Amino acid sequence: MVELYLQYEYWVAVVQLVLAMLGMGAGLQVADFQKVVQEPKAVSLGLMMQLIIAPLIAFGFISYTNLPPGMVIGIAIIAAIPGGAVSNIFTFLARGNVPLSISITALTSFACLVTTPLILEFLVADFMPADFSMPAGQVAIEIGFCLLVPLLLGMSFLKKYPQYAQPFSNFCVRGSLLGIAIIVLGSLGAGRINFSYTTSTDLVLLSMFILSLTIAGIFVTKTFSLRGPERTAIEMEVVVRNVNLGLLIKVSLFPTLAGQPNPLADMVLLSLLLYGGWQLIMGFVFIVWHRRLVD
């Protein structure tokens, strides 16, 4: 069963993302995105959090803690990648501003083709190979076919069949959540998330990193007096990041060579997977918290 999951893991992730965007698109109209454009403060703050504040927080952890090199690189990659489509799902479930979340995801995903190499160079220049290049084709596929196309299809479904849009949206979102559960259980079953590879101190520091991102998101959005749904969207974007892209970057930095173990690369992988687990926990906490605030 585990071997079957590993064989089709990529496609499980693709189906999960497509279902999520279809479901959210079926509840959105063009006017929702026009409101985001008309009030650019929230988008600007979201971009600032992703491209400036998150890397600076990572710089603090890298500079002032004694983390192992593999976890240092993992944190640098986390800070350099944008939010993922899962942040859009969680924003939807937390009753946040979904068009704002999707807009920030799309903009930072396009920007990361330029900003990610710069941030990695700033944070971990000593570990960066001279021939490193972003997996631009994979990023473009994820943005286009897994995010924008299903979103537009969902919005078209709402426009053509408004009476069926709500049940269709519910079905797709629930299917997406099932996909997330399969990914988490599959990773655990495959032994990819193995806490014995690191120390409790390192795990505490990694959890402090994600808590720092969370606190920064709350502080900045409240300081600039954003409304509740906008705060929810930005906080989710900052915490719930595109770990799949992080894994692609890890492979680009440390290509797997048959028969040649690479403890540094293994620690980078572990850091990314652990962050993926932590962010899901924090995302569900945000969902419960923000839904109670709304209710």
NORSUL-V710953 format. One record per residue. RES is the residue in three letters. SS is DSSP state (H for helix, E for strand, C for the rest). PSI is psi in radians with two decimals (999 if undefined). BURIAL is 1 if it has 24 or more other C-alpha atoms within 12 Angstrom, else 0. Layout:
BEGIN
res | ss | psi | burial
RES | SS | PSI | BURIAL
RES | SS | PSI | BURIAL
END
This chain:
BEGIN
res | ss | psi | burial
MET | C | -0.74 | 0
VAL | H | -0.73 | 0
GLU | H | -0.66 | 0
LEU | H | -0.72 | 0
TYR | H | -0.83 | 0
LEU | H | -0.61 | 0
GLN | H | -0.61 | 0
TYR | C | 0.32 | 0
GLU | H | -0.78 | 1
TYR | H | -0.75 | 0
TRP | H | -0.50 | 0
VAL | H | -0.77 | 1
ALA | H | -0.72 | 1
VAL | H | -0.84 | 1
VAL | H | -0.70 | 1
GLN | H | -0.79 | 1
LEU | H | -0.76 | 1
VAL | H | -0.78 | 1
LEU | H | -0.72 | 1
ALA | H | -0.83 | 1
MET | H | -0.61 | 1
LEU | H | -0.82 | 1
GLY | H | -0.76 | 1
MET | H | -0.65 | 1
GLY | H | -0.57 | 1
ALA | C | -0.09 | 1
GLY | C | 0.19 | 1
LEU | C | 2.65 | 1
GLN | C | 2.87 | 1
VAL | H | -0.63 | 0
ALA | H | -0.53 | 0
ASP | H | -0.66 | 0
PHE | H | -0.51 | 0
GLN | H | -0.61 | 0
LYS | H | -0.64 | 0
VAL | H | -0.74 | 1
VAL | H | -0.65 | 0
GLN | H | -0.35 | 0
GLU | C | 1.37 | 0
PRO | H | -0.15 | 0
LYS | H | -0.76 | 0
ALA | H | -0.75 | 1
VAL | H | -0.75 | 1
SER | H | -0.72 | 1
LEU | H | -0.70 | 1
GLY | H | -0.77 | 1
LEU | H | -0.70 | 1
MET | H | -0.73 | 1
MET | H | -0.76 | 1
GLN | H | -0.72 | 1
LEU | H | -0.30 | 1
ILE | H | -0.98 | 1
ILE | H | -0.78 | 1
ALA | H | -0.81 | 1
PRO | H | -0.62 | 1
LEU | H | -0.66 | 1
ILE | H | -0.75 | 1
ALA | H | -0.69 | 1
PHE | H | -0.71 | 1
GLY | H | -0.77 | 1
PHE | H | -0.69 | 1
ILE | H | -0.65 | 1
SER | H | -0.58 | 0
TYR | H | 0.26 | 0
THR | C | 2.94 | 0
ASN | C | 0.86 | 0
LEU | C | 2.61 | 1
PRO | C | 2.66 | 1
PRO | H | -0.69 | 1
GLY | H | -0.68 | 1
MET | H | -0.56 | 1
VAL | H | -0.83 | 1
ILE | H | -0.69 | 1
GLY | H | -0.79 | 1
ILE | H | -0.69 | 1
ALA | H | -0.74 | 1
ILE | H | -0.75 | 1
ILE | H | -0.75 | 1
ALA | H | -0.42 | 1
ALA | H | -0.23 | 1
ILE | C | 2.72 | 1
PRO | C | 3.12 | 1
GLY | E | 2.72 | 1
GLY | C | 3.12 | 1
ALA | H | -0.40 | 1
VAL | H | -0.57 | 1
SER | H | -0.58 | 1
ASN | H | -0.71 | 1
ILE | H | -0.82 | 1
PHE | H | -0.64 | 1
THR | H | -0.73 | 1
PHE | H | -0.83 | 1
LEU | H | -0.53 | 1
ALA | C | 0.07 | 1
ARG | C | 0.65 | 1
GLY | C | -3.00 | 1
ASN | C | 1.66 | 1
VAL | H | -0.79 | 1
PRO | H | -0.66 | 1
LEU | H | -0.77 | 1
SER | H | -0.81 | 1
ILE | H | -0.70 | 1
SER | H | -0.79 | 1
ILE | H | -0.72 | 1
THR | H | -0.84 | 1
ALA | H | -0.82 | 1
LEU | H | -0.79 | 1
THR | H | -0.50 | 1
SER | H | -0.74 | 1
PHE | H | -0.75 | 1
ALA | H | -0.54 | 1
CYS | H | -0.34 | 1
LEU | H | -0.49 | 1
VAL | H | -0.76 | 0
THR | H | -0.58 | 1
THR | H | -0.86 | 1
PRO | H | -0.63 | 1
LEU | H | -0.75 | 1
ILE | H | -0.73 | 1
LEU | H | -0.69 | 1
GLU | H | -0.69 | 1
PHE | H | -0.69 | 1
LEU | H | -0.73 | 1
VAL | H | 0.93 | 1
ALA | H | -0.60 | 0
ASP | H | -0.38 | 0
PHE | H | -0.05 | 1
MET | C | 2.12 | 1
PRO | C | 2.60 | 0
ALA | C | -0.49 | 0
ASP | C | 0.32 | 0
PHE | C | 2.40 | 0
SER | C | 2.55 | 1
MET | C | 2.49 | 1
PRO | C | 1.21 | 1
ALA | H | -0.70 | 0
GLY | H | -0.76 | 0
GLN | H | -0.69 | 0
VAL | H | -0.77 | 1
ALA | H | -0.70 | 0
ILE | H | -0.77 | 0
GLU | H | -0.76 | 1
ILE | H | -0.81 | 1
GLY | H | -1.03 | 0
PHE | H | -0.43 | 0
CYS | H | -0.24 | 1
LEU | H | -1.06 | 1
LEU | H | -0.80 | 1
VAL | H | -0.90 | 0
PRO | H | -0.53 | 1
LEU | H | -0.82 | 1
LEU | H | -0.65 | 1
LEU | H | -0.72 | 1
GLY | H | -0.73 | 1
MET | H | -0.64 | 1
SER | H | -0.66 | 1
PHE | H | -0.75 | 1
LEU | H | -0.75 | 1
LYS | H | -0.66 | 0
LYS | H | -0.63 | 0
TYR | C | 1.13 | 0
PRO | H | -0.50 | 0
GLN | H | -0.38 | 0
TYR | H | -0.03 | 0
ALA | H | -0.75 | 1
GLN | H | -0.88 | 1
PRO | H | -0.61 | 0
PHE | H | -0.76 | 1
SER | H | -0.79 | 1
ASN | H | -0.75 | 1
PHE | H | -0.80 | 0
CYS | H | -0.76 | 1
VAL | H | -0.73 | 1
ARG | H | -0.68 | 1
GLY | H | -0.65 | 1
SER | H | -0.73 | 1
LEU | H | -0.64 | 1
LEU | H | -0.68 | 0
GLY | H | -0.72 | 1
ILE | H | -0.75 | 1
ALA | H | -0.71 | 0
ILE | H | -0.72 | 1
ILE | H | -0.77 | 1
VAL | H | -0.85 | 1
LEU | H | -0.66 | 0
GLY | H | -0.73 | 1
SER | H | -0.71 | 1
LEU | H | -0.78 | 0
GLY | H | -0.53 | 0
ALA | C | -0.07 | 0
GLY | C | 0.29 | 0
ARG | C | -0.43 | 1
ILE | C | 1.61 | 1
ASN | C | 1.84 | 0
PHE | H | -0.25 | 0
SER | H | -0.21 | 0
TYR | H | -0.13 | 0
THR | C | 2.97 | 1
THR | C | 2.82 | 0
SER | H | -0.58 | 0
THR | H | -0.76 | 0
ASP | H | -0.67 | 1
LEU | H | -0.70 | 1
VAL | H | -0.75 | 0
LEU | H | -0.67 | 1
LEU | H | -0.71 | 1
SER | H | -0.60 | 1
MET | H | -0.58 | 1
PHE | H | -0.84 | 1
ILE | H | -0.60 | 1
LEU | H | -0.62 | 1
SER | H | -0.72 | 1
LEU | H | -0.72 | 1
THR | H | -0.86 | 1
ILE | H | -0.71 | 1
ALA | H | -0.73 | 1
GLY | H | -0.77 | 1
ILE | H | -0.79 | 1
PHE | H | -0.83 | 0
VAL | H | -0.78 | 1
THR | H | -0.61 | 1
LYS | H | -0.65 | 0
THR | H | -0.66 | 0
PHE | C | 0.21 | 0
SER | C | 0.80 | 0
LEU | C | 2.69 | 1
ARG | C | 2.84 | 0
GLY | H | -0.89 | 1
PRO | H | -0.63 | 1
GLU | H | -0.71 | 1
ARG | H | -0.77 | 1
THR | H | -0.80 | 1
ALA | H | -0.82 | 1
ILE | H | -0.73 | 1
GLU | H | -0.72 | 1
MET | H | -0.74 | 1
GLU | H | -0.67 | 1
VAL | H | -0.71 | 1
VAL | H | -0.81 | 1
VAL | C | 1.73 | 1
ARG | E | 2.94 | 1
ASN | C | 1.37 | 1
VAL | H | -0.53 | 1
ASN | H | -0.73 | 1
LEU | H | -0.67 | 1
GLY | H | -0.69 | 1
LEU | H | -0.65 | 1
LEU | H | -0.73 | 1
ILE | H | -0.69 | 1
LYS | H | -0.76 | 1
VAL | H | -0.65 | 1
SER | H | -0.66 | 1
LEU | H | -0.64 | 1
PHE | C | 1.37 | 1
PRO | C | 2.42 | 0
THR | C | 2.22 | 0
LEU | C | 2.19 | 0
ALA | C | 2.29 | 0
GLY | C | 0.06 | 0
GLN | C | 1.78 | 0
PRO | C | 2.60 | 0
ASN | C | 1.54 | 0
PRO | H | -0.62 | 0
LEU | H | -0.83 | 1
ALA | H | -0.64 | 1
ASP | H | -0.68 | 1
MET | H | -0.63 | 1
VAL | H | -0.81 | 1
LEU | H | -0.80 | 1
LEU | H | -0.73 | 1
SER | H | -0.76 | 1
LEU | H | -0.73 | 1
LEU | H | -0.69 | 1
LEU | H | -0.75 | 1
TYR | H | -0.71 | 1
GLY | H | -0.71 | 1
GLY | H | -0.78 | 1
TRP | H | -0.73 | 1
GLN | H | -0.55 | 1
LEU | H | -0.74 | 1
ILE | H | -0.85 | 1
MET | H | -0.64 | 1
GLY | H | -0.76 | 1
PHE | H | -0.60 | 1
VAL | H | -0.79 | 1
PHE | H | -0.72 | 1
ILE | H | -0.87 | 1
VAL | H | -0.78 | 0
TRP | H | -0.88 | 0
HIS | H | -0.58 | 1
ARG | H | -0.63 | 0
ARG | H | -0.64 | 0
LEU | H | -0.69 | 0
VAL | H | -0.76 | 0
ASP | C | 999 | 0
END
